[in-house]
Amino acid sequence: MQTGLFKRSLEQQLSVDIIYQSADGHISKRTISIIRMTPDSLYAYCHKRRAQRTFLLSNILSSQPTRLKHTSSLIS
């Protein structure tokens, strides 16, 4: 697991994209902003659900830094 990525995201207040498997086996993509970490879980704001959630590290299948999406209106 990429705990280094999560620590860096927490320190720098950056969001992370994760692929998460819930307890019932449902897999979803989430963008999260980490609030707090424990050795086995993340407490984070889930942008998909618009609420704080707890994510077990063992259920995070993959993770990467959130990429900025550029549109033509942002490019001058």
Buried (B, 14 or more C-beta within 10 A) or exposed (E): EBEEBBEBBBEEEEBBBBBBBEEEEEEEEBBBBBEEBEEEBBBBBBBEEEEEBEBBBEBBEEBEBBEEEEEEEEEE
